[in-house]
Amino acid sequence: MFINQVAENSSITMTLRIGGETMTFETVARKRYEKPYKRNMYYIGCDPVEVDGKKVSFGGRLISALIKNEEDGRRYSFPACLASHSRDGAQLLLFSRDNCGPINNREAFRVPCNYHCVIQVGNNKHAIEATVHDISFTGISVVFLSEKYRARNVGESISASIYDNDEHVFKVSGTIVRFIDEYAEGRTLVGARFENPTRAITALVASLQRKETRVRKRIEEKKSGSGNE
């Protein structure tokens, strides 16, 4: 799928990196443009992005875009888009040459997990003790063990050292995409999207998914057996 084939009203998460800082913004696709802007460079019109009532100017910067297509409900990742406003400022335009297939649903299969982990947020070197709530190939949710800590901003960078039951350490980094204060006993739940996950973390998630699939299959078999009695 080229970006101009994305359905109108599709939700878009944009990630912008400037220096060592990562920022995430949300918008919605509003208009398809059939003709390419340049050879093999397609584009769509989106709602302008505002922060604190002010329009964000992207100035032709390179972003990545994760799009949930309204027509088929599937997600598409466009790793290299140029973001710029239309001349009248009424639209945010996203330009891309990428021809992307849908993300495999298996990548988004989140597995419950209670591994211990140590978190660092942004440039703060303070180590935060946490428990992994769930994990997938694309991201992770953790619950901070300290009731006092509160996540600050969606879009902040986050790094984690995850310890499995055998005390193996898996390191991963990403970007905060959501947080819920007062999630459990006053503690904060933080969800993050991975940035360039390692082979080790991918292997860990695959192993956890296989175990979870076997558990779910056994539960379904028991239900089916009970229903036939």
C-alpha contacts under 8 A as a table, 3 or more apart, distances in Angstrom:
res1	aa1	res2	aa2	distance
1	M	5	Q	6.22
1	M	6	V	7.57
1	M	99	N	5.10
1	M	100	C	5.07
1	M	101	G	6.05
2	F	5	Q	5.52
2	F	6	V	7.38
2	F	42	Y	6.93
2	F	96	S	7.68
2	F	97	R	7.27
2	F	98	D	6.26
2	F	99	N	4.76
2	F	100	C	6.54
3	I	6	V	5.56
3	I	42	Y	6.24
3	I	43	Y	6.00
3	I	44	I	6.67
3	I	78	F	7.90
3	I	95	F	7.54
3	I	96	S	6.44
3	I	97	R	7.96
3	I	98	D	7.46
3	I	99	N	7.54
4	N	32	R	5.25
4	N	33	Y	5.91
4	N	34	E	6.48
4	N	42	Y	5.75
4	N	43	Y	5.21
4	N	44	I	5.29
5	Q	32	R	6.91
6	V	10	S	7.07
6	V	29	A	7.62
6	V	32	R	7.35
6	V	44	I	7.95
6	V	69	N	6.01
6	V	70	E	7.79
7	A	10	S	5.80
7	A	29	A	7.19
7	A	32	R	7.58
7	A	69	N	5.94
7	A	70	E	5.59
7	A	71	E	5.93
8	E	28	V	7.83
8	E	29	A	5.16
8	E	30	R	4.84
8	E	31	K	5.97
8	E	32	R	7.10
8	E	70	E	7.02
9	N	28	V	5.64
9	N	29	A	5.11
9	N	30	R	5.69
9	N	70	E	6.36
10	S	28	V	5.61
10	S	29	A	5.25
10	S	30	R	7.85
10	S	67	I	6.79
10	S	68	K	5.76
10	S	69	N	5.01
10	S	70	E	4.71
11	S	26	E	7.44
11	S	27	T	6.19
11	S	28	V	4.66
11	S	29	A	6.53
11	S	67	I	5.86
11	S	68	K	5.47
11	S	69	N	7.11
11	S	70	E	7.63
12	I	26	E	5.77
12	I	27	T	5.23
12	I	28	V	5.62
12	I	29	A	7.09
12	I	65	A	6.44
12	I	66	L	5.70
12	I	67	I	4.50
12	I	68	K	6.53
13	T	24	T	6.85
13	T	25	F	5.82
13	T	26	E	4.74
13	T	27	T	6.60
13	T	65	A	5.64
13	T	66	L	5.11
13	T	67	I	6.42
14	M	24	T	5.54
14	M	25	F	5.12
14	M	26	E	6.19
14	M	27	T	7.78
14	M	63	I	6.45
14	M	64	S	5.69
14	M	65	A	4.52
14	M	66	L	6.46
15	T	22	T	6.94
15	T	23	M	5.72
15	T	24	T	4.51
15	T	25	F	6.54
15	T	63	I	5.56
15	T	64	S	5.23
15	T	65	A	6.42
15	T	155	G	7.98
16	L	22	T	5.77
16	L	23	M	5.15
16	L	24	T	6.28
16	L	61	R	7.97
16	L	62	L	7.08
16	L	63	I	4.88
16	L	64	S	6.84
17	R	20	G	7.04
17	R	21	E	5.69
17	R	22	T	4.45
17	R	23	M	6.29
17	R	63	I	7.27
18	I	21	E	5.31
18	I	22	T	6.48
21	E	156	E	7.49
21	E	157	S	7.20
22	T	155	G	6.01
22	T	156	E	6.19
22	T	157	S	6.21
22	T	175	T	7.05
23	M	154	V	7.70
23	M	155	G	4.35
23	M	156	E	6.53
24	T	154	V	6.86
24	T	155	G	4.61
24	T	177	V	7.46
25	F	49	V	7.16
25	F	155	G	7.77
26	E	49	V	7.10
27	T	46	C	6.51
27	T	47	D	5.72
27	T	48	P	7.08
27	T	49	V	6.36
28	V	46	C	5.44
28	V	47	D	5.66
29	A	44	I	6.89
29	A	45	G	6.08
29	A	46	C	4.36
29	A	47	D	6.75
30	R	44	I	7.54
30	R	45	G	5.62
30	R	46	C	5.04
30	R	47	D	6.79
31	K	44	I	5.80
31	K	45	G	4.85
31	K	46	C	6.82
32	R	43	Y	7.24
32	R	44	I	4.94
32	R	45	G	6.49
33	Y	36	P	7.32
33	Y	42	Y	7.54
33	Y	43	Y	6.24
33	Y	44	I	5.84
33	Y	45	G	7.75
34	E	42	Y	7.82
35	K	42	Y	7.25
36	P	39	R	6.36
36	P	40	N	6.34
36	P	41	M	5.41
36	P	42	Y	4.55
36	P	43	Y	6.93
37	Y	40	N	7.93
37	Y	41	M	5.58
37	Y	42	Y	5.80
37	Y	43	Y	6.92
38	K	41	M	5.01
38	K	42	Y	7.35
40	N	97	R	5.59
41	M	95	F	6.38
41	M	96	S	5.51
41	M	97	R	4.71
42	Y	95	F	5.60
42	Y	96	S	5.55
42	Y	97	R	6.22
43	Y	93	L	6.56
43	Y	94	L	5.35
43	Y	95	F	4.31
43	Y	96	S	6.30
44	I	93	L	5.71
44	I	94	L	5.58
44	I	95	F	6.95
45	G	91	Q	5.65
45	G	92	L	5.73
45	G	93	L	4.72
45	G	94	L	6.70
46	C	91	Q	5.52
46	C	92	L	4.95
46	C	93	L	6.10
46	C	94	L	7.59
47	D	90	A	7.68
47	D	91	Q	5.60
47	D	92	L	5.86
48	P	55	K	6.75
48	P	56	V	7.49
48	P	85	H	7.74
48	P	89	G	7.90
48	P	90	A	6.92
48	P	91	Q	5.53
48	P	92	L	4.93
49	V	55	K	5.73
49	V	56	V	5.56
49	V	92	L	7.60
50	E	53	G	5.65
50	E	54	K	5.10
50	E	55	K	4.27
50	E	56	V	5.54
51	V	54	K	5.31
51	V	55	K	6.47
51	V	56	V	6.71
57	S	84	S	7.44
57	S	85	H	7.48
58	F	61	R	5.56
58	F	83	A	5.81
58	F	84	S	5.65
58	F	85	H	7.59
59	G	83	A	6.85
59	G	84	S	5.30
59	G	85	H	7.46
60	G	82	L	5.38
60	G	83	A	4.92
60	G	84	S	4.70
61	R	82	L	5.59
61	R	83	A	5.67
61	R	84	S	7.35
62	L	80	A	6.28
62	L	81	C	5.49
62	L	82	L	4.70
62	L	83	A	6.48
63	I	79	P	7.23
63	I	80	A	5.85
63	I	81	C	5.19
63	I	82	L	6.21
63	I	83	A	6.82
64	S	77	S	7.57
64	S	78	F	5.78
64	S	79	P	4.40
64	S	80	A	5.18
64	S	81	C	5.82
65	A	77	S	5.91
65	A	78	F	5.06
65	A	79	P	6.26
65	A	80	A	7.59
65	A	81	C	7.04
66	L	75	R	6.91
66	L	76	Y	5.85
66	L	77	S	4.56
66	L	78	F	6.28
67	I	75	R	5.47
67	I	76	Y	5.15
67	I	77	S	6.28
67	I	78	F	7.83
68	K	73	G	6.16
68	K	74	R	5.66
68	K	75	R	4.33
68	K	76	Y	6.42
69	N	72	D	5.98
69	N	73	G	5.29
69	N	74	R	5.62
69	N	75	R	6.06
69	N	76	Y	7.31
70	E	73	G	5.40
70	E	74	R	7.85
74	R	102	P	6.12
74	R	103	I	7.19
75	R	102	P	5.53
75	R	103	I	5.57
76	Y	100	C	6.51
76	Y	101	G	6.41
76	Y	102	P	4.80
76	Y	103	I	5.68
77	S	100	C	6.80
77	S	102	P	7.52
77	S	103	I	7.11
78	F	81	C	6.79
78	F	96	S	7.56
78	F	98	D	6.43
78	F	100	C	6.69
79	P	98	D	7.82
80	A	96	S	6.51
80	A	98	D	7.38
81	C	94	L	6.08
81	C	95	F	5.30
81	C	96	S	4.78
81	C	97	R	7.89
82	L	93	L	7.99
82	L	94	L	5.66
82	L	95	F	5.00
82	L	96	S	6.60
83	A	92	L	6.92
83	A	93	L	5.76
83	A	94	L	4.81
83	A	95	F	6.55
84	S	92	L	5.85
84	S	93	L	5.29
84	S	94	L	6.72
85	H	88	D	7.84
85	H	89	G	5.44
85	H	90	A	7.41
85	H	91	Q	5.73
85	H	92	L	4.44
85	H	93	L	5.52
86	S	89	G	5.01
86	S	90	A	6.38
86	S	91	Q	5.42
86	S	92	L	6.29
86	S	93	L	6.43
87	R	90	A	7.86
88	D	91	Q	7.77
89	G	92	L	7.36
103	I	107	E	7.13
104	N	107	E	5.54
104	N	108	A	7.48
105	N	108	A	5.37
105	N	109	F	6.57
106	R	109	F	5.07
107	E	136	S	6.33
107	E	137	F	4.89
107	E	138	T	6.11
108	A	136	S	5.78
108	A	137	F	6.41
108	A	138	T	6.18
109	F	136	S	5.70
109	F	137	F	7.64
109	F	209	Q	7.58
110	R	134	D	5.87
110	R	135	I	5.15
110	R	136	S	4.57
110	R	209	Q	7.96
111	V	134	D	5.14
111	V	135	I	5.31
111	V	136	S	6.27
111	V	205	V	7.89
111	V	208	L	6.71
111	V	209	Q	6.19
111	V	212	E	6.83
112	P	133	H	5.98
112	P	134	D	4.28
112	P	135	I	6.77
113	C	132	V	5.74
113	C	133	H	5.45
113	C	134	D	5.06
113	C	135	I	7.01
114	N	131	T	5.76
114	N	132	V	5.10
114	N	133	H	5.96
114	N	134	D	7.65
115	Y	131	T	5.76
115	Y	132	V	5.30
115	Y	162	I	6.78
115	Y	163	Y	6.03
115	Y	164	D	5.60
115	Y	165	N	7.08
116	H	129	E	7.72
116	H	130	A	6.18
116	H	131	T	4.75
116	H	132	V	6.33
116	H	162	I	6.13
116	H	163	Y	5.47
116	H	164	D	7.14
117	C	129	E	6.26
117	C	130	A	5.28
117	C	131	T	5.72
117	C	132	V	6.66
117	C	160	A	6.49
117	C	161	S	5.41
117	C	162	I	4.32
117	C	163	Y	5.84
118	V	127	A	6.13
118	V	128	I	5.51
118	V	129	E	4.85
118	V	130	A	5.92
118	V	160	A	5.60
118	V	161	S	5.24
118	V	162	I	6.69
119	I	127	A	5.68
119	I	128	I	4.91
119	I	129	E	6.41
119	I	130	A	6.90
119	I	158	I	7.05
119	I	159	S	5.78
119	I	160	A	4.58
119	I	161	S	6.69
120	Q	123	N	7.87
120	Q	124	N	6.47
120	Q	125	K	6.13
120	Q	126	H	6.26
120	Q	127	A	5.44
120	Q	128	I	6.28
120	Q	158	I	5.77
120	Q	159	S	5.33
120	Q	160	A	6.52
121	V	124	N	5.77
121	V	125	K	7.59
121	V	156	E	7.05
121	V	157	S	6.08
121	V	158	I	4.55
121	V	159	S	6.61
122	G	156	E	5.71
122	G	157	S	4.89
122	G	158	I	5.83
128	I	144	F	6.97
128	I	145	L	7.78
128	I	146	S	7.64
129	E	144	F	6.13
129	E	145	L	5.70
129	E	146	S	7.17
130	A	142	V	6.28
130	A	143	V	5.43
130	A	144	F	4.23
130	A	145	L	5.00
130	A	146	S	7.89
131	T	142	V	5.53
131	T	143	V	5.31
131	T	144	F	6.55
131	T	145	L	7.06
132	V	135	I	7.36
132	V	140	I	7.41
132	V	141	S	6.13
132	V	142	V	4.36
132	V	143	V	6.42
133	H	140	I	7.64
133	H	141	S	5.29
133	H	142	V	4.93
133	H	143	V	6.31
134	D	140	I	5.88
134	D	141	S	5.36
134	D	142	V	7.11
135	I	138	T	7.98
135	I	139	G	5.96
135	I	140	I	4.33
135	I	141	S	6.37
135	I	205	V	6.95
136	S	139	G	5.37
136	S	140	I	6.31
136	S	205	V	5.99
137	F	194	F	7.95
137	F	197	P	7.96
137	F	202	T	6.17
137	F	205	V	6.28
137	F	206	A	7.93
138	T	193	R	5.87
138	T	194	F	5.55
139	G	174	G	7.77
139	G	191	G	7.38
139	G	192	A	5.53
139	G	193	R	4.21
139	G	194	F	4.90
140	I	191	G	5.80
140	I	192	A	5.43
140	I	193	R	6.60
140	I	194	F	7.45
141	S	189	L	6.77
141	S	190	V	5.51
141	S	191	G	4.21
141	S	192	A	6.28
142	V	189	L	5.62
142	V	190	V	5.45
142	V	191	G	6.58
143	V	187	R	6.77
143	V	188	T	5.67
143	V	189	L	4.39
143	V	190	V	6.43
144	F	147	E	7.36
144	F	149	Y	7.37
144	F	187	R	6.04
144	F	188	T	5.55
144	F	189	L	6.48
144	F	190	V	7.90
145	L	187	R	6.57
146	S	149	Y	5.80
146	S	187	R	6.54
147	E	185	E	7.75
147	E	186	G	5.64
147	E	187	R	4.70
147	E	188	T	7.30
148	K	187	R	7.62
149	Y	187	R	7.63
149	Y	188	T	7.22
150	R	181	D	6.83
150	R	188	T	6.25
151	A	179	F	6.62
151	A	181	D	7.85
151	A	188	T	7.14
151	A	190	V	7.21
152	R	156	E	7.97
153	N	156	E	5.80
153	N	176	I	7.56
154	V	175	T	7.78
154	V	176	I	5.19
154	V	177	V	5.23
154	V	178	R	5.96
154	V	179	F	7.53
155	G	175	T	5.60
155	G	176	I	5.15
155	G	177	V	6.13
156	E	175	T	5.67
156	E	176	I	5.49
157	S	173	S	7.41
157	S	174	G	5.80
157	S	175	T	4.54
157	S	176	I	6.27
158	I	173	S	5.66
158	I	174	G	5.37
158	I	175	T	5.75
158	I	176	I	6.63
158	I	192	A	7.50
159	S	171	K	7.48
159	S	172	V	5.81
159	S	173	S	4.13
159	S	174	G	6.36
160	A	171	K	5.73
160	A	172	V	5.40
160	A	173	S	6.16
161	S	169	V	6.24
161	S	170	F	5.58
161	S	171	K	4.56
161	S	172	V	6.64
162	I	168	H	7.95
162	I	169	V	5.48
162	I	170	F	4.96
162	I	171	K	6.28
163	Y	166	D	7.63
163	Y	167	E	5.14
163	Y	168	H	5.50
163	Y	169	V	4.78
163	Y	170	F	6.52
164	D	167	E	5.15
164	D	168	H	5.53
164	D	169	V	6.85
165	N	168	H	7.49
170	F	200	A	6.78
170	F	201	I	6.14
171	K	198	T	7.97
171	K	201	I	7.45
172	V	194	F	7.21
172	V	195	E	7.88
172	V	197	P	6.18
172	V	198	T	7.16
172	V	201	I	7.30
173	S	194	F	5.93
173	S	195	E	5.90
173	S	196	N	7.80
173	S	197	P	7.37
174	G	192	A	5.92
174	G	193	R	5.25
174	G	194	F	4.16
174	G	195	E	4.67
175	T	192	A	5.13
175	T	193	R	5.29
175	T	194	F	6.62
175	T	195	E	7.23
176	I	179	F	7.65
176	I	190	V	6.93
176	I	191	G	5.81
176	I	192	A	4.17
176	I	193	R	6.47
177	V	190	V	7.87
177	V	191	G	5.73
177	V	192	A	5.26
177	V	193	R	6.60
178	R	190	V	5.93
178	R	191	G	5.08
178	R	192	A	7.00
179	F	188	T	6.94
179	F	189	L	5.52
179	F	190	V	4.32
179	F	191	G	6.03
180	I	183	Y	5.74
180	I	188	T	5.65
180	I	189	L	5.11
180	I	190	V	6.53
181	D	186	G	6.97
181	D	187	R	6.29
181	D	188	T	4.47
181	D	189	L	6.51
182	E	185	E	6.47
182	E	186	G	4.03
182	E	187	R	5.13
182	E	188	T	5.78
183	Y	186	G	6.18
183	Y	187	R	5.62
183	Y	188	T	5.57
183	Y	189	L	5.95
184	A	187	R	5.26
184	A	188	T	7.24
194	F	197	P	5.98
197	P	201	I	6.37
197	P	202	T	6.79
198	T	201	I	5.40
198	T	202	T	6.33
199	R	202	T	5.01
199	R	203	A	6.09
200	A	203	A	5.16
200	A	204	L	6.23
201	I	204	L	4.96
201	I	205	V	6.21
202	T	205	V	5.23
202	T	206	A	6.19
203	A	206	A	5.07
203	A	207	S	6.20
204	L	207	S	5.21
204	L	208	L	6.28
205	V	208	L	5.08
205	V	209	Q	6.04
206	A	209	Q	5.09
206	A	210	R	6.25
207	S	210	R	5.24
207	S	211	K	6.42
208	L	211	K	5.17
208	L	212	E	6.12
209	Q	212	E	5.04
209	Q	213	T	5.99
210	R	213	T	5.10
210	R	214	R	6.30
211	K	214	R	5.21
211	K	215	V	6.32
212	E	215	V	5.07
212	E	216	R	6.19
213	T	216	R	5.14
213	T	217	K	6.06
214	R	217	K	5.05
214	R	218	R	6.24
215	V	218	R	5.25
215	V	219	I	6.35
216	R	219	I	5.09
216	R	220	E	6.22
217	K	220	E	5.12
217	K	221	E	6.14
218	R	221	E	5.03
218	R	222	K	6.20
219	I	222	K	5.17
219	I	223	K	6.26
220	E	223	K	5.02
220	E	224	S	6.12
221	E	224	S	5.04
221	E	225	G	6.06
222	K	225	G	5.02
222	K	226	S	6.11
223	K	226	S	5.14
223	K	227	G	6.19
224	S	227	G	5.10
224	S	228	N	6.44
225	G	228	N	5.29
225	G	229	E	6.67
226	S	229	E	5.45
